[in-house]
Amino acid sequence: MRGTRSGPFRVIRFLVAGLCLLLAMAGLSYAAQPAKPGISLGVTPAGQSVTRGQTATYTASVTSTGGFTGAVSFEATGGPGSGSASFSPSSVTLSSGRTATTTLSVRTSSTTPTGSVTLTVQGRGAKVSATVTAGLVVNAPIASSLSMTATPASITQSPGATAVFAVQLNRTNLPGPVTLAVIGVLPLGAKATYTPDPVTGNSSALQITTPATAADGNYSLYLTAIGKDPAGVLRFANVTVTLVVQRNGKDFAISGNLSGQLAPGVSRPLDLMLTNPNKKPISVTNLTVALTSVTRTQYAVAHNLPCGPADYRITQYAGTYPLTVPGDASAALSGLHVPQSAWPQVAMLNTASNQDGCKGATLKLTYSGSGSGS
């Protein structure tokens, strides 16, 4: 009876032991299988938006897996119509476990259709390949435009004096430089100069210096601006100003200094001083301030730190005319009861570029105006 009862238990023990052995052998066999050589791809950014005519740039990364070594080449499909895709470099060489990158540039043209597309980036090596996708949205360009204004509209001056017109540009989708010119007949021997020219910002100053021998007269001048939009199309703007040369005008002097240091985003007022050397009072109009030059410190020059007129903005006098200055006297704008809000202002722009070159820089300002009297 004991043998009969114990027999089945021994069989069950043998079956369990055999099953455990088979499972252990299966596990050992699975762990021993080596990973297949391969590659994996990634791309950044996952999607972006550009204006038609611009180039979208992505960074694609390829990583060796399973001990893969060798060259991997790249290809992109699914790009927008009339566009082109290129890689730099076009192929990379991987060692085991390493990652390499390439730059994908997708160029669009003025005829590229607008809308969304999905780019497929494929990497291929010896018996291996991988793909990854990225999105691209192509937008229609914003219409370009260019216009300009000049203040004051007219300046009356004596022969040998300098007139200054403040030029302001208004541009839309026109990021490049704008070239300025003067069209019209100037007084004989007169010189016209824009500062700056070409203009990368939105403001410039036109100085017209006349010789002492300049003849009296009214001179109509056409100020022009020319720039290219992103599609390469020329855009034009113009404005008309008048220069009046008059010998019976009254001479007077203008001076002024900024009260305090300039810094990015800081504006300083100019309390201009008007000096009348004539025996009788004069009436002053057409006050204008222009920034003619920026002199950097020796340190900024030695370390190639840039700074120029484009880093500053001039706001012109906004008070009422005429300003009456007594004979043989000097009067500041504050002394003539002009509110500070109407004084000329000099501001340093707060730009995204490095402006360390403007630290300690010296600004040269030029003033002009018209004086008349009995």
VOVEXVEX-930721 format. One record per residue (C-alpha): residue number from 1; residue in one letter; y, z, x. Coordinates in nm, 3 decimals, always signed. Each point is the difference from the previous one (the first is absolute). Example, Ala and Ser with C-alpha at 12.3 -4.5 7.8 and 13.67 -1.06 7.14 Angstrom:
2
  seq  type        v        w        u
    1     A   -0.450   +0.780   +1.230
    2     S   +0.344   -0.066   +0.137
***
This chain:
374
  seq  type        v        w        u
    1     M   +0.000   +0.000   +0.000
    2     R   +0.239   +0.070   +0.289
    3     G   -0.062   -0.337   +0.162
    4     T   +0.044   -0.182   -0.327
    5     R   +0.335   +0.174   -0.070
    6     S   +0.144   -0.031   +0.353
    7     G   -0.073   -0.374   +0.045
    8     P   +0.288   -0.139   -0.208
    9     F   +0.255   +0.228   +0.168
   10     R   -0.091   -0.134   +0.341
   11     V   +0.038   -0.358   -0.126
   12     I   +0.346   +0.076   -0.137
   13     R   +0.105   +0.158   +0.329
   14     F   -0.114   -0.313   +0.186
   15     L   +0.193   -0.226   -0.240
   16     V   +0.322   +0.202   +0.037
   17     A   -0.028   +0.006   +0.378
   18     G   -0.060   -0.376   +0.008
   19     L   +0.299   -0.064   -0.226
   20     C   +0.227   +0.211   +0.223
   21     L   -0.122   -0.192   +0.305
   22     L   +0.073   -0.336   -0.166
   23     L   +0.352   +0.113   -0.100
   24     A   +0.074   +0.121   +0.352
   25     M   -0.124   -0.327   +0.149
   26     A   +0.214   -0.199   -0.247
   27     G   +0.307   +0.201   +0.091
   28     L   -0.058   -0.049   +0.372
   29     S   -0.051   -0.371   -0.050
   30     Y   +0.331   -0.035   -0.201
   31     A   +0.212   +0.197   +0.254
   32     A   -0.127   -0.206   +0.286
   33     Q   +0.130   -0.332   -0.145
   34     P   +0.315   -0.110   +0.203
   35     A   +0.324   -0.097   -0.184
   36     K   +0.066   -0.372   -0.011
   37     P   +0.299   -0.125   +0.206
   38     G   +0.300   -0.086   -0.218
   39     I   +0.375   +0.019   -0.050
   40     S   +0.239   +0.149   -0.256
   41     L   +0.350   -0.124   -0.090
   42     G   +0.320   +0.170   -0.120
   43     V   +0.349   -0.132   -0.074
   44     T   +0.346   +0.160   -0.037
   45     P   +0.203   -0.011   -0.207
   46     A   -0.234   -0.055   -0.292
   47     G   +0.272   -0.205   -0.172
   48     Q   +0.360   -0.106   +0.041
   49     S   +0.277   -0.204   -0.160
   50     V   +0.216   -0.265   +0.169
   51     T   +0.267   -0.248   -0.101
   52     R   -0.099   -0.365   +0.010
   53     G   +0.075   -0.134   +0.347
   54     Q   -0.080   +0.330   +0.175
   55     T   -0.307   +0.105   +0.199
   56     A   -0.239   +0.277   -0.103
   57     T   -0.162   +0.189   +0.288
   58     Y   -0.323   +0.203   -0.015
   59     T   -0.204   +0.188   +0.259
   60     A   -0.377   -0.059   -0.018
   61     S   -0.237   +0.235   +0.186
   62     V   -0.364   -0.072   +0.086
   63     T   -0.245   +0.271   +0.107
   64     S   -0.340   -0.030   +0.168
   65     T   -0.290   +0.163   -0.187
   66     G   -0.362   +0.040   +0.100
   67     G   +0.076   -0.071   +0.364
   68     F   +0.139   -0.351   -0.056
   69     T   +0.166   -0.161   +0.302
   70     G   +0.156   -0.342   +0.027
   71     A   +0.280   -0.226   -0.123
   72     V   +0.132   +0.007   -0.356
   73     S   +0.218   -0.281   -0.141
   74     F   +0.219   +0.018   -0.309
   75     E   +0.072   -0.217   -0.300
   76     A   +0.219   +0.049   -0.308
   77     T   -0.043   -0.177   -0.333
   78     G   +0.162   +0.021   -0.341
   79     G   +0.360   -0.020   +0.126
   80     P   +0.290   -0.144   -0.204
   81     G   +0.043   -0.374   -0.031
   82     S   +0.217   -0.172   +0.265
   83     G   -0.039   +0.313   +0.212
   84     S   -0.186   +0.050   +0.329
   85     A   -0.198   +0.287   +0.147
   86     S   -0.057   +0.074   +0.367
   87     F   -0.144   +0.282   +0.210
   88     S   +0.129   +0.132   +0.331
   89     P   -0.233   +0.029   +0.181
   90     S   -0.236   -0.239   -0.179
   91     S   -0.305   +0.187   +0.136
   92     V   -0.083   +0.330   +0.168
   93     T   -0.293   +0.129   +0.209
   94     L   -0.161   +0.327   -0.108
   95     S   -0.205   +0.248   +0.196
   96     S   -0.235   +0.243   -0.171
   97     G   +0.178   +0.238   -0.238
   98     R   +0.346   -0.134   +0.079
   99     T   +0.281   -0.128   -0.226
  100     A   +0.239   -0.290   +0.061
  101     T   +0.296   -0.133   -0.201
  102     T   +0.165   -0.333   -0.072
  103     T   +0.319   -0.098   -0.182
  104     L   -0.024   -0.226   -0.302
  105     S   +0.317   -0.197   -0.079
  106     V   +0.025   -0.179   -0.335
  107     R   +0.298   -0.234   -0.001
  108     T   +0.151   -0.122   -0.324
  109     S   +0.240   -0.291   -0.045
  110     S   +0.278   -0.093   -0.241
  111     T   -0.261   -0.181   -0.214
  112     T   -0.263   +0.276   -0.007
  113     P   -0.088   +0.085   -0.363
  114     T   +0.103   +0.345   -0.115
  115     G   -0.258   +0.249   -0.125
  116     S   -0.283   +0.222   +0.121
  117     V   -0.291   -0.109   +0.222
  118     T   -0.292   +0.179   +0.164
  119     L   -0.058   -0.065   +0.367
  120     T   -0.357   +0.022   +0.132
  121     V   -0.026   +0.086   +0.367
  122     Q   -0.336   -0.076   +0.162
  123     G   -0.121   +0.103   +0.344
  124     R   -0.295   -0.183   +0.157
  125     G   -0.207   +0.074   +0.304
  126     A   -0.350   -0.087   +0.122
  127     K   -0.222   +0.053   -0.309
  128     V   +0.255   +0.243   -0.152
  129     S   +0.290   -0.033   -0.245
  130     A   +0.221   +0.212   -0.222
  131     T   +0.283   -0.057   -0.250
  132     V   +0.295   +0.194   -0.140
  133     T   +0.273   -0.094   -0.249
  134     A   +0.377   +0.052   -0.015
  135     G   +0.258   -0.081   -0.266
  136     L   +0.314   -0.213   +0.034
  137     V   +0.282   -0.053   -0.251
  138     V   +0.238   -0.293   +0.058
  139     N   +0.338   +0.033   -0.173
  140     A   +0.268   -0.258   -0.069
  141     P   +0.302   +0.038   +0.231
  142     I   +0.320   +0.154   -0.127
  143     A   +0.277   -0.256   -0.032
  144     S   +0.228   -0.001   +0.305
  145     S   +0.377   +0.020   -0.022
  146     L   +0.298   +0.054   +0.228
  147     S   +0.361   +0.081   -0.085
  148     M   +0.293   +0.141   +0.191
  149     T   +0.337   +0.169   -0.051
  150     A   +0.296   +0.053   +0.231
  151     T   +0.279   +0.258   -0.015
  152     P   +0.286   -0.021   -0.014
  153     A   +0.035   -0.342   -0.161
  154     S   +0.326   -0.065   +0.184
  155     I   +0.163   +0.137   +0.316
  156     T   +0.361   -0.051   +0.107
  157     Q   +0.070   +0.052   +0.369
  158     S   +0.250   -0.079   +0.272
  159     P   -0.081   -0.251   +0.277
  160     G   -0.196   +0.167   +0.279
  161     A   -0.170   +0.249   -0.232
  162     T   -0.366   +0.031   -0.099
  163     A   -0.124   -0.022   -0.359
  164     V   -0.331   +0.160   -0.095
  165     F   -0.201   -0.101   -0.308
  166     A   -0.297   +0.217   -0.098
  167     V   -0.295   -0.219   -0.102
  168     Q   -0.275   +0.135   -0.223
  169     L   -0.327   -0.186   -0.069
  170     N   -0.216   +0.041   -0.309
  171     R   -0.350   -0.131   +0.060
  172     T   -0.321   -0.013   -0.202
  173     N   -0.335   -0.087   +0.164
  174     L   +0.190   -0.120   +0.306
  175     P   -0.107   +0.235   +0.280
  176     G   +0.085   -0.218   +0.300
  177     P   +0.325   -0.039   +0.197
  178     V   +0.301   -0.162   -0.167
  179     T   +0.238   -0.217   +0.202
  180     L   +0.374   +0.009   -0.076
  181     A   +0.271   -0.259   +0.050
  182     V   +0.366   -0.073   -0.079
  183     I   +0.096   -0.336   -0.149
  184     G   +0.365   -0.098   -0.028
  185     V   +0.308   -0.056   +0.214
  186     L   +0.102   +0.305   +0.203
  187     P   +0.343   +0.042   +0.157
  188     L   +0.020   -0.188   +0.329
  189     G   -0.149   +0.215   +0.274
  190     A   -0.152   +0.256   -0.240
  191     K   -0.349   +0.138   +0.063
  192     A   -0.246   +0.108   -0.270
  193     T   -0.294   +0.230   +0.084
  194     Y   -0.266   +0.167   -0.215
  195     T   -0.149   +0.331   +0.108
  196     P   -0.296   -0.008   -0.025
  197     D   -0.118   -0.360   -0.031
  198     P   -0.269   -0.075   -0.097
  199     V   -0.029   +0.286   -0.246
  200     T   -0.329   +0.188   -0.040
  201     G   +0.152   +0.256   -0.235
  202     N   +0.249   -0.052   -0.282
  203     S   +0.343   +0.030   +0.162
  204     S   +0.214   -0.162   +0.266
  205     A   +0.368   -0.017   +0.094
  206     L   +0.201   -0.317   +0.055
  207     Q   +0.287   +0.039   +0.247
  208     I   +0.264   -0.270   +0.022
  209     T   +0.236   +0.035   +0.294
  210     T   +0.310   -0.218   -0.002
  211     P   +0.218   -0.082   +0.301
  212     A   +0.366   +0.104   +0.015
  213     T   +0.088   -0.368   -0.039
  214     A   -0.187   -0.042   -0.331
  215     A   +0.201   -0.184   -0.263
  216     D   +0.078   +0.155   -0.335
  217     G   -0.222   -0.116   -0.283
  218     N   -0.276   +0.071   -0.250
  219     Y   -0.351   -0.075   +0.128
  220     S   -0.291   -0.024   -0.247
  221     L   -0.328   +0.078   +0.170
  222     Y   -0.355   -0.042   -0.133
  223     L   -0.238   +0.262   +0.131
  224     T   -0.361   -0.118   -0.016
  225     A   -0.340   +0.167   +0.038
  226     I   -0.331   -0.180   +0.060
  227     G   -0.350   +0.152   +0.002
  228     K   -0.361   -0.101   -0.063
  229     D   -0.221   +0.144   -0.271
  230     P   -0.370   +0.081   +0.071
  231     A   -0.094   -0.358   -0.095
  232     G   +0.239   -0.141   +0.260
  233     V   +0.253   -0.127   -0.255
  234     L   +0.365   +0.029   +0.105
  235     R   +0.220   +0.221   -0.219
  236     F   +0.379   -0.027   +0.008
  237     A   +0.293   +0.219   -0.106
  238     N   +0.374   -0.029   +0.044
  239     V   +0.326   +0.172   -0.084
  240     T   +0.363   -0.100   +0.043
  241     V   +0.265   +0.215   +0.170
  242     T   +0.364   -0.064   +0.089
  243     L   +0.175   +0.072   +0.327
  244     V   +0.379   +0.007   -0.019
  245     V   +0.193   -0.019   +0.326
  246     Q   +0.359   +0.115   -0.052
  247     R   +0.253   +0.072   +0.272
  248     N   +0.218   +0.220   -0.218
  249     G   -0.283   +0.245   -0.055
  250     K   +0.058   +0.351   +0.123
  251     D   -0.193   +0.125   +0.299
  252     F   -0.172   +0.338   -0.020
  253     A   -0.289   +0.176   +0.171
  254     I   -0.324   +0.137   -0.141
  255     S   -0.214   +0.263   +0.171
  256     G   -0.276   +0.236   -0.094
  257     N   -0.303   +0.195   +0.120
  258     L   -0.307   +0.131   -0.175
  259     S   +0.000   +0.371   -0.071
  260     G   -0.345   +0.107   +0.117
  261     Q   -0.320   -0.152   +0.135
  262     L   -0.203   -0.265   -0.175
  263     A   -0.372   +0.037   -0.064
  264     P   -0.254   -0.191   -0.210
  265     G   +0.109   +0.022   -0.363
  266     V   +0.338   +0.159   +0.084
  267     S   +0.337   -0.151   -0.101
  268     R   +0.338   +0.097   +0.147
  269     P   +0.347   -0.074   -0.146
  270     L   +0.287   -0.163   +0.192
  271     D   +0.341   +0.152   -0.059
  272     L   +0.191   -0.301   +0.133
  273     M   +0.339   +0.055   +0.159
  274     L   +0.268   -0.263   -0.076
  275     T   +0.292   -0.017   +0.246
  276     N   +0.317   -0.186   -0.100
  277     P   +0.227   -0.090   +0.296
  278     N   +0.255   -0.170   -0.226
  279     K   +0.329   +0.160   -0.101
  280     K   -0.076   -0.042   -0.369
  281     P   -0.304   +0.087   -0.215
  282     I   -0.281   -0.253   -0.025
  283     S   -0.263   -0.068   -0.265
  284     V   -0.355   -0.020   +0.138
  285     T   -0.285   -0.189   -0.169
  286     N   -0.338   -0.150   +0.091
  287     L   -0.127   +0.287   +0.215
  288     T   -0.333   -0.096   +0.155
  289     V   -0.237   +0.166   +0.247
  290     A   -0.259   -0.187   +0.208
  291     L   -0.265   +0.117   +0.246
  292     T   +0.036   -0.232   +0.299
  293     S   -0.247   +0.150   +0.248
  294     V   -0.243   +0.283   +0.070
  295     T   -0.028   +0.133   +0.357
  296     R   -0.321   +0.190   +0.071
  297     T   -0.036   +0.280   +0.250
  298     Q   -0.139   -0.073   +0.347
  299     Y   -0.317   +0.184   -0.098
  300     A   -0.050   -0.223   -0.307
  301     V   +0.058   -0.314   +0.208
  302     A   -0.236   +0.114   +0.278
  303     H   -0.276   +0.082   -0.251
  304     N   +0.056   -0.316   -0.206
  305     L   +0.088   +0.194   -0.316
  306     P   +0.177   -0.239   -0.239
  307     C   +0.310   +0.064   -0.210
  308     G   +0.251   -0.245   -0.143
  309     P   +0.241   -0.079   -0.285
  310     A   -0.295   -0.048   -0.236
  311     D   -0.064   +0.376   +0.021
  312     Y   +0.336   +0.073   -0.166
  313     R   +0.187   -0.081   -0.319
  314     I   +0.376   -0.014   -0.061
  315     T   +0.142   +0.086   -0.342
  316     Q   +0.353   -0.136   -0.035
  317     Y   +0.314   +0.169   -0.127
  318     A   -0.016   +0.034   -0.378
  319     G   +0.342   +0.145   -0.079
  320     T   +0.301   -0.157   -0.167
  321     Y   +0.262   -0.223   +0.164
  322     P   +0.260   -0.015   +0.134
  323     L   +0.017   +0.295   +0.237
  324     T   +0.361   +0.078   +0.089
  325     V   +0.062   +0.120   +0.356
  326     P   +0.352   +0.131   +0.084
  327     G   +0.198   -0.161   +0.282
  328     D   -0.060   +0.128   +0.354
  329     A   -0.279   +0.222   -0.128
  330     S   -0.376   +0.041   -0.012
  331     A   -0.203   +0.092   -0.306
  332     A   -0.372   +0.063   -0.045
  333     L   -0.181   -0.093   -0.318
  334     S   -0.027   +0.370   -0.077
  335     G   +0.375   +0.036   +0.048
  336     L   +0.057   -0.289   -0.242
  337     H   -0.200   +0.195   -0.261
  338     V   -0.296   -0.242   +0.005
  339     P   -0.314   +0.189   -0.115
  340     Q   -0.274   +0.024   +0.262
  341     S   -0.240   -0.183   -0.232
  342     A   +0.218   -0.313   +0.045
  343     W   +0.015   +0.016   +0.382
  344     P   -0.207   -0.245   +0.207
  345     Q   -0.344   +0.137   +0.084
  346     V   -0.230   -0.059   +0.298
  347     A   -0.367   +0.076   -0.064
  348     M   -0.309   -0.010   +0.218
  349     L   -0.290   -0.148   -0.189
  350     N   -0.331   +0.184   -0.014
  351     T   -0.250   -0.275   +0.084
  352     A   -0.373   -0.003   +0.065
  353     S   +0.051   -0.118   +0.359
  354     N   +0.056   +0.222   +0.304
  355     Q   +0.373   +0.085   +0.013
  356     D   -0.005   +0.224   +0.308
  357     G   +0.216   -0.260   +0.175
  358     C   +0.289   +0.096   -0.232
  359     K   +0.014   +0.357   +0.130
  360     G   +0.333   +0.042   +0.176
  361     A   +0.097   -0.365   -0.058
  362     T   +0.369   -0.096   -0.006
  363     L   +0.127   -0.211   -0.289
  364     K   +0.295   -0.235   +0.042
  365     L   +0.193   -0.042   -0.324
  366     T   +0.266   -0.260   -0.072
  367     Y   +0.266   +0.048   -0.266
  368     S   +0.220   -0.254   -0.173
  369     G   +0.251   -0.009   -0.282
  370     S   +0.310   -0.173   -0.129
  371     G   +0.354   +0.142   +0.011
  372     S   +0.308   -0.121   -0.177
  373     G   +0.350   +0.131   -0.056
  374     S   +0.366   -0.090   -0.029
***
